Amino acid sequence: MDDFVTRMHTTNGLLEEIRKGEGLGALKVYTAVKTFTEKYPNSMLLGRNVGTFDKAFLEEKSPGILANTSYRHLDLSSVREFFKLVAPQHLEGGPPKPEGHRALSDIEGDVLLLKFLKKGLNVDVATLAV
């Protein structure tokens, strides 16, 4: 890990949890994710703000875990930035961006953002700043 990532995961407590042996463990997580994705063959998108990195990491560390996911991914940071540029009013009242840099809270924040944006997708094209 580089210095930035080490500081981030020291601050959010992840490194200390790993040192203490806390958490689910890689095998439990792998099994849960694999079981879940098998329910939706070839229809699941990897939806993260760094999807390309996450996908490469998962393929290296957990071979086969992405077998039932689409080759596409949804970059939610780009979606958020797109709305900031062309329709910032549609982000008003939305969920804050998670700052903890922990997988579960980041995923939960992304789901909240997608639900919020889905509600507001009745966007009048005339309100877009493009």
Residue pairs with C-beta under 8 A, 6 or more apart in sequence:
1 9
6 15
8 101
9 15
9 101
10 16
12 100
12 101
12 102
14 102
17 23
24 32
26 61
26 62
30 62
30 65
33 62
33 65
34 64
34 65
37 44
37 65
37 66
37 67
37 68
37 69
38 68
40 68
41 68
42 68
42 69
42 70
43 68
43 70
44 68
44 69
44 70
45 69
45 70
45 72
45 73
45 74
46 54
46 55
46 66
46 69
46 70
46 72
46 73
46 74
47 73
47 74
47 76
47 110
47 114
48 54
48 73
48 74
48 75
48 76
48 106
48 107
48 110
49 75
49 76
49 77
49 78
49 106
49 110
50 75
50 77
51 73
51 74
51 75
52 73
54 73
55 66
55 73
58 65
58 66
59 65
59 66
76 110
76 113
76 114
79 113
79 117
80 91
80 97
80 113
83 90
83 91
83 117
84 91
85 129
86 128
86 129
86 130
87 123
87 127
87 128
87 129
89 127
90 117
90 120
90 123
94 113
94 116
94 117
95 109
95 112
95 113
95 116
96 109
97 109
97 113
98 105
98 106
98 108
98 109
98 110
100 106
